[in-house]
Amino acid sequence: MKAVVCTGTADGGTSVVDVPDPVPAAGEVVVEVEACGLCGSDVHAVEHGQVGEGQILGHELSGRVVEVARDVDAGLVGTAVAVNPIGGCGRCAACVRGLPFRCSTPNVGITRPGAFAQYVAAPAAQLVPVPGDVPLEWVADAEPLAVALAAVDLARVRPGDAVLVYGVGPIGLNVIVALQLAGVERIVAAGRSPGRRAAAAAVGATDVIDTREVSVREHARAEGLSYAAVLECSAAPSAVPDAMAVLGPGGVCVVVALAPHEVPVALFPLLSEGQALVGSCAFDTHHYRAAVDHIVTGRAGTHTLVSEEVDLVSTPDALQRLRTPGELVRILTRPQWAAVPV
């Protein structure tokens, strides 16, 4: 089969090569990949040479079951599915605490081969069937929406709250969708990219700030706002201090972006104002299933966030372009389009 593999070089890179078709181990199936999102974590991992040579990334996927292991119901063959990339044994300390991504069980496209390929093997227990009348590429969006649903749960928001989403990349945009699903009435989105700010307004942000022109602190002062929650999705060095400065009494700052830097945090408001600062990474099984349900029932139109769809041959270039996204919001790779010889 064709797959996009990492070159393992320090400056980052990927190439399309022929690799052996996956074979399902016990309890597994093979999925013909219909669509897979190019996640920011994929982009950054490749850019900074953080993945080994030959690794196949891609963890935001949907497809159709084409093969099953002997101990898996053969009736699954032909089933359209979303694939939860996160496993989890369900028994270890991490799983018991609702952190299956910290389990030693391999995760699709992260610690085992992923879906930037025509086929991928995955545990049957991680499949979520998709109704036949739903475009299968839509449910490739379930993974980032699940990340957003988990973060919004931690934010403890209520329908009448004002909430700030700091950063309007794909995760920030999915957070806006998740806040709408939670009934939040005022959603302020802050970001730099004009294309992504426009997308924020389109998916439900009531206020959109260009952080190149006005800071979130200035906007909060001008509007007389203190936020019940801030969801930090930007990884900007100033984001957490800014977020804590505009947080109201009892407010929660949820850090969703994967940022490498350290930042100063004023501890007194955490005590005197009863505020909270919490990290949110990935999701639990129920968040993923909820995300699929929101998409297939039409409550979450996350497919409108897709800027481009590309074949496997064009995926390495798309990963490069997403390093400086400009107007791009989200790109899907469509591996079954890759019939052209490389």
C-alpha positions as CSV (number, residue, x, y, z in Angstrom):
1,M,0.0,0.0,0.0
2,K,1.0,3.7,-0.2
3,A,1.7,5.5,3.0
4,V,3.2,8.8,4.1
5,V,6.2,8.0,6.3
6,C,8.4,10.2,8.4
7,T,12.0,10.6,7.2
8,G,13.4,10.9,10.8
9,T,15.6,13.8,9.9
10,A,16.2,16.7,12.3
11,D,14.7,19.3,10.1
12,G,11.5,17.2,9.6
13,G,10.1,15.7,6.5
14,T,7.8,13.0,5.1
15,S,7.6,11.0,1.8
16,V,5.2,8.7,0.1
17,V,6.4,5.1,-0.2
18,D,5.2,1.6,-0.6
19,V,4.9,-0.3,2.7
20,P,3.4,-3.7,3.5
21,D,-0.3,-3.9,4.0
22,P,-1.2,-4.1,7.7
23,V,-2.3,-7.5,9.1
24,P,-4.8,-7.5,12.0
25,A,-3.5,-9.0,15.3
26,A,-5.9,-10.6,17.7
27,G,-8.8,-8.4,18.5
28,E,-8.1,-6.1,15.5
29,V,-9.4,-5.1,12.1
30,V,-8.0,-3.5,9.1
31,V,-9.7,-0.3,7.9
32,E,-9.5,1.1,4.4
33,V,-8.9,4.8,5.3
34,E,-11.5,7.1,3.8
35,A,-10.2,10.3,5.4
36,C,-7.7,11.5,7.9
37,G,-7.2,15.0,9.3
38,L,-3.8,16.6,9.4
39,C,-3.5,17.5,13.1
40,G,-1.3,20.3,14.4
41,S,0.5,17.8,16.6
42,D,1.4,15.9,13.4
43,V,2.7,19.0,11.8
44,H,4.8,20.0,14.7
45,A,6.2,16.5,15.3
46,V,7.4,16.3,11.7
47,E,8.6,19.9,11.7
48,H,10.8,19.4,14.8
49,G,12.0,15.9,13.9
50,Q,10.2,14.3,16.9
51,V,9.2,11.1,15.2
52,G,11.3,8.2,14.1
53,E,12.2,7.2,10.5
54,G,9.4,5.2,9.0
55,Q,6.6,6.2,11.4
56,I,3.2,6.6,9.8
57,L,1.3,9.4,11.5
58,G,-2.5,10.2,11.3
59,H,-4.9,9.8,14.1
60,E,-8.1,11.6,13.0
61,L,-9.6,9.0,10.8
62,S,-12.6,7.3,9.3
63,G,-13.0,4.4,6.9
64,R,-14.5,1.0,6.2
65,V,-13.6,-2.3,7.7
66,V,-12.1,-4.6,5.0
67,E,-10.5,-7.4,7.1
68,V,-10.8,-8.8,10.7
69,A,-8.8,-11.1,12.9
70,R,-10.0,-14.6,13.6
71,D,-11.4,-13.6,17.0
72,V,-13.4,-10.6,15.6
73,D,-16.9,-10.8,14.2
74,A,-16.6,-11.2,10.5
75,G,-19.9,-9.3,10.1
76,L,-17.9,-6.1,10.7
77,V,-16.4,-6.3,7.2
78,G,-17.9,-3.6,5.1
79,T,-18.9,-1.5,8.1
80,A,-18.3,2.3,7.9
81,V,-16.6,3.4,11.0
82,A,-14.9,6.2,12.9
83,V,-11.8,5.0,14.7
84,N,-11.0,6.2,18.2
85,P,-7.2,6.4,18.0
86,I,-6.7,6.1,21.8
87,G,-6.8,2.6,23.3
88,G,-6.4,2.1,27.0
89,C,-6.5,-1.1,28.9
90,G,-9.2,0.2,31.2
91,R,-7.4,-1.2,34.3
92,C,-4.2,0.7,34.9
93,A,-4.0,3.8,37.1
94,A,-4.1,6.2,34.1
95,C,-7.2,4.6,32.6
96,V,-9.0,4.5,36.0
97,R,-8.4,8.2,36.3
98,G,-9.8,8.9,32.9
99,L,-6.5,9.4,31.1
100,P,-6.4,6.5,28.6
101,F,-3.8,8.4,26.4
102,R,-1.3,7.8,29.3
103,C,-1.9,4.1,29.2
104,S,0.9,1.9,27.8
105,T,-1.5,0.6,25.2
106,P,-0.4,1.8,21.7
107,N,-2.4,4.6,20.1
108,V,-3.2,4.7,16.4
109,G,-1.0,7.2,14.6
110,I,0.9,8.2,17.7
111,T,2.6,5.1,19.1
112,R,1.6,2.7,16.4
113,P,1.2,3.1,12.6
114,G,-1.5,5.6,11.7
115,A,-3.8,6.6,8.9
116,F,-1.7,8.6,6.5
117,A,-2.0,5.4,4.5
118,Q,-4.4,3.5,2.4
119,Y,-5.0,1.0,5.2
120,V,-4.6,0.9,8.9
121,A,-4.9,-1.8,11.6
122,A,-6.9,-0.9,14.7
123,P,-8.5,-2.6,17.7
124,A,-12.1,-3.6,17.0
125,A,-13.1,-2.2,20.4
126,Q,-12.1,1.3,19.2
127,L,-14.5,1.4,16.3
128,V,-17.7,3.5,16.2
129,P,-20.1,2.5,13.4
130,V,-21.4,5.3,11.2
131,P,-24.8,5.3,9.5
132,G,-24.7,4.9,5.7
133,D,-26.3,8.2,5.0
134,V,-23.5,10.2,6.6
135,P,-20.5,11.2,4.5
136,L,-17.8,9.1,5.9
137,E,-15.2,11.9,5.7
138,W,-17.3,14.0,8.1
139,V,-16.5,11.7,11.0
140,A,-12.8,12.1,10.6
141,D,-13.5,15.3,12.5
142,A,-14.6,13.3,15.6
143,E,-11.2,13.3,17.1
144,P,-10.6,17.0,17.4
145,L,-14.2,17.5,18.5
146,A,-13.6,14.9,21.2
147,V,-10.6,16.9,22.4
148,A,-12.8,20.0,22.6
149,L,-15.6,18.2,24.4
150,A,-13.2,17.0,27.1
151,A,-11.8,20.5,27.5
152,V,-15.2,22.1,27.8
153,D,-16.2,19.5,30.5
154,L,-13.2,20.6,32.6
155,A,-14.2,24.3,32.1
156,R,-17.5,23.7,34.0
157,V,-19.4,26.2,31.9
158,R,-23.1,27.1,32.2
159,P,-25.5,28.4,29.5
160,G,-25.3,32.1,30.7
161,D,-21.6,32.3,30.9
162,A,-19.2,34.4,28.9
163,V,-16.2,32.3,27.7
164,L,-13.0,33.2,26.0
165,V,-11.4,30.9,23.4
166,Y,-7.8,32.0,23.0
167,G,-6.5,30.7,19.7
168,V,-8.6,29.8,16.7
169,G,-6.8,26.9,15.1
170,P,-8.7,23.7,14.5
171,I,-8.8,22.8,18.2
172,G,-10.0,26.3,19.2
173,L,-12.6,26.2,16.5
174,N,-13.8,22.8,17.7
175,V,-13.9,24.3,21.2
176,I,-16.3,27.0,20.0
177,V,-18.5,24.2,18.5
178,A,-18.4,22.3,21.8
179,L,-19.3,25.5,23.8
180,Q,-22.3,26.0,21.6
181,L,-23.3,22.4,22.3
182,A,-23.0,23.2,26.0
183,G,-25.4,26.2,25.6
184,V,-22.9,28.9,26.2
185,E,-24.4,32.2,25.0
186,R,-21.3,34.5,24.7
187,I,-18.2,33.1,23.1
188,V,-15.3,35.4,22.5
189,A,-12.7,34.1,20.1
190,A,-9.2,35.6,19.9
191,G,-6.6,34.9,17.2
192,R,-4.2,36.2,14.6
193,S,-5.2,34.4,11.3
194,P,-7.8,36.3,9.3
195,G,-9.1,33.0,7.8
196,R,-9.4,31.3,11.1
197,R,-11.0,34.3,12.7
198,A,-13.6,34.3,10.0
199,A,-14.2,30.5,10.6
200,A,-14.6,31.3,14.3
201,A,-17.5,33.7,13.5
202,A,-19.0,31.2,11.1
203,V,-19.1,28.4,13.7
204,G,-20.6,30.5,16.5
205,A,-18.3,33.0,18.2
206,T,-20.3,36.0,19.2
207,D,-17.2,38.3,19.4
208,V,-13.9,37.8,17.4
209,I,-10.7,39.7,18.4
210,D,-7.7,40.2,16.2
211,T,-5.0,39.9,18.8
212,R,-2.6,41.8,16.5
213,E,-4.7,44.9,17.1
214,V,-6.3,44.5,20.6
215,S,-5.3,42.3,23.5
216,V,-7.7,40.1,25.3
217,R,-7.2,42.2,28.4
218,E,-8.1,45.4,26.6
219,H,-11.2,43.8,25.1
220,A,-12.3,42.5,28.5
221,R,-11.9,46.0,30.0
222,A,-13.7,47.7,27.2
223,E,-16.6,45.2,27.4
224,G,-16.7,45.0,31.1
225,L,-16.2,41.2,31.0
226,S,-14.7,38.7,33.4
227,Y,-14.9,35.3,32.0
228,A,-16.3,32.2,33.6
229,A,-13.8,30.2,31.7
230,V,-10.9,30.6,29.3
231,L,-9.8,27.8,27.0
232,E,-6.2,28.4,25.9
233,C,-5.7,26.9,22.5
234,S,-3.0,29.1,21.1
235,A,0.3,28.1,22.8
236,A,1.3,31.8,22.7
237,P,3.8,32.6,25.5
238,S,1.5,35.4,27.0
239,A,-1.7,33.4,26.7
240,V,-1.9,31.8,30.2
241,P,-1.0,35.1,32.1
242,D,-3.6,36.9,29.9
243,A,-6.2,34.3,30.5
244,M,-5.8,34.4,34.3
245,A,-6.0,38.2,34.2
246,V,-9.4,38.2,32.6
247,L,-10.8,35.3,34.6
248,G,-13.7,36.0,37.0
249,P,-14.2,34.7,40.5
250,G,-14.5,30.9,40.4
251,G,-13.4,30.8,36.8
252,V,-11.4,28.0,35.2
253,C,-8.5,28.4,32.7
254,V,-8.2,25.2,30.7
255,V,-4.9,24.8,28.9
256,V,-5.5,22.8,25.7
257,A,-2.5,23.9,23.5
258,L,0.7,21.9,23.7
259,A,3.2,24.6,24.6
260,P,6.9,23.9,25.4
261,H,7.5,27.1,27.4
262,E,7.1,28.0,31.1
263,V,5.0,30.9,32.1
264,P,4.5,32.9,35.3
265,V,1.2,32.4,37.1
266,A,-0.1,34.7,39.9
267,L,-1.0,32.3,42.7
268,F,-3.0,34.8,44.9
269,P,-6.1,34.9,42.7
270,L,-6.2,31.1,42.6
271,L,-6.8,31.3,46.3
272,S,-8.6,34.6,46.9
273,E,-10.9,34.3,43.8
274,G,-11.3,30.6,43.9
275,Q,-9.9,30.2,40.4
276,A,-8.5,27.1,38.8
277,L,-5.9,26.3,36.2
278,V,-6.1,22.9,34.6
279,G,-4.6,21.0,31.7
280,S,-6.6,19.1,29.2
281,C,-5.0,16.6,26.8
282,A,-6.9,14.2,24.5
283,F,-10.2,12.6,25.8
284,D,-11.9,9.6,27.2
285,T,-14.0,7.0,25.2
286,H,-17.3,8.7,26.0
287,H,-16.1,12.0,24.6
288,Y,-15.2,10.3,21.3
289,R,-18.5,8.5,21.0
290,A,-20.3,11.8,21.9
291,A,-18.3,13.6,19.2
292,V,-19.3,11.0,16.6
293,D,-23.0,11.3,17.7
294,H,-22.9,15.1,17.4
295,I,-21.5,14.8,13.9
296,V,-23.8,12.1,12.5
297,T,-26.9,13.8,14.0
298,G,-26.0,17.1,12.5
299,R,-25.6,19.0,15.8
300,A,-22.0,19.7,15.0
301,G,-21.2,20.9,11.5
302,T,-17.4,20.5,11.9
303,H,-17.1,19.5,8.2
304,T,-17.5,23.1,7.3
305,L,-14.0,23.8,8.8
306,V,-12.2,21.7,6.1
307,S,-10.3,24.0,3.8
308,E,-8.8,21.4,1.5
309,E,-8.9,17.7,0.7
310,V,-5.7,16.2,-0.7
311,D,-4.5,12.8,-1.9
312,L,-1.6,10.9,-0.3
313,V,0.9,12.2,-2.9
314,S,0.0,15.8,-1.9
315,T,0.0,15.1,1.9
316,P,3.7,15.9,2.5
317,D,3.3,19.3,0.9
318,A,0.1,19.9,2.9
319,L,2.0,19.1,6.2
320,Q,4.6,21.7,5.1
321,R,2.0,24.3,4.3
322,L,0.3,23.9,7.6
323,R,3.5,25.1,9.4
324,T,2.4,28.6,8.3
325,P,-1.3,28.1,7.6
326,G,-2.3,31.6,6.6
327,E,-6.0,31.2,5.4
328,L,-5.9,27.4,5.9
329,V,-8.1,26.0,8.7
330,R,-8.1,22.2,8.3
331,I,-6.9,19.7,5.7
332,L,-8.0,16.1,5.2
333,T,-6.0,13.5,3.3
334,R,-8.1,11.1,1.2
335,P,-5.9,8.0,0.8
336,Q,-8.1,6.2,-1.6
337,W,-7.5,9.0,-4.1
338,A,-3.8,8.0,-4.3
339,A,-4.0,5.8,-7.3
340,V,-1.3,7.8,-9.2
341,P,2.1,6.0,-9.0
342,V,4.7,7.8,-6.9
